[in-house]
Amino acid sequence: DVKVTQSSRYLVKRTGEKVFLECVQDMDHENMFWYRQDPGLGLRLIYFSYDVKMKEKGDIPEGYSVSREKKERFSLILESASTNQTSMYLCASSIGAGYTFGSGTRLTVV
Amino acid sequence: AQKITQTQPGMFVQEKEAVTLDCTYDTSDPSYGLFWYKQPSSGEMIFLIYQGSYDQQNATEGRYSLNFQKARKSANLVISASQLGDSAMYFCAMKRRGSGAGSYQLTFGKGTKLSVIP
């Protein structure tokens, strides 16, 4: 089975902290994605990457950056966490029409 | 702008009845893909069904079928013989090209919460 692993299920951080959310996939997928999910808003794409070191902004990139130094790992970075970034963050990877999601990281910024 | 619209925030269905979840999309790409995902309360995203824009027949996967009407830009999910375990959030999504070569992204609607009543 393809696995997408997010390093933390729950995370609590303070306002202004630099936060790293890690995602690792084990199936050599080219594409990786970061979404945030909020009630009533569905999943919104933050950033995605279609190759190592290649990244593209999604619909809501403000306040976030990403890093993809190796094919299997895609990191989401909150440079200075704010309370409005409290959310569920989902990572996904894909090849062709097959998308696989991680189990999510629920981030709370206090 | 390319987008996915799910107009039903919540729906109820009687157990063993069929239910249709609506999805309309907007895109100028000639080639795209449409997906439905299920998200139970545990939070995992479960792939249900896929329809390519050039597929001639509507996709089916067990109790799930996708009613694809290209001219109307709709991709409704039909669940036959609803079960209690079908209670979940359902998301429609569209795969479309990004700006980089070989770049694709998946855009989601806001979801429909389905509740199956015994």
Chai-1 contact restraints between the chains, C-beta under 6 A:
chainA,res_idxA,chainB,res_idxB,connection_type,confidence,min_distance_angstrom,max_distance_angstrom,comment,restraint_id
A,G42,B,F108,contact,1.0,0.0,6.0,A-B,restraint_1
A,G42,B,G109,contact,1.0,0.0,6.0,A-B,restraint_2
A,G42,B,K110,contact,1.0,0.0,6.0,A-B,restraint_3
A,G42,B,G111,contact,1.0,0.0,6.0,A-B,restraint_4
A,L43,B,F108,contact,1.0,0.0,6.0,A-B,restraint_5
A,L45,B,Q105,contact,1.0,0.0,6.0,A-B,restraint_6
A,F48,B,Q105,contact,1.0,0.0,6.0,A-B,restraint_7
A,Y50,B,G100,contact,1.0,0.0,6.0,A-B,restraint_8
A,Y50,B,G102,contact,1.0,0.0,6.0,A-B,restraint_9
A,Y50,B,S103,contact,1.0,0.0,6.0,A-B,restraint_10
A,E56,B,G98,contact,1.0,0.0,6.0,A-B,restraint_11
A,E56,B,G100,contact,1.0,0.0,6.0,A-B,restraint_12
A,E56,B,S103,contact,1.0,0.0,6.0,A-B,restraint_13
A,A97,B,G33,contact,1.0,0.0,6.0,A-B,restraint_14
A,A97,B,Y50,contact,1.0,0.0,6.0,A-B,restraint_15
A,F101,B,M45,contact,1.0,0.0,6.0,A-B,restraint_16
A,S103,B,E44,contact,1.0,0.0,6.0,A-B,restraint_17
A,G104,B,G43,contact,1.0,0.0,6.0,A-B,restraint_18
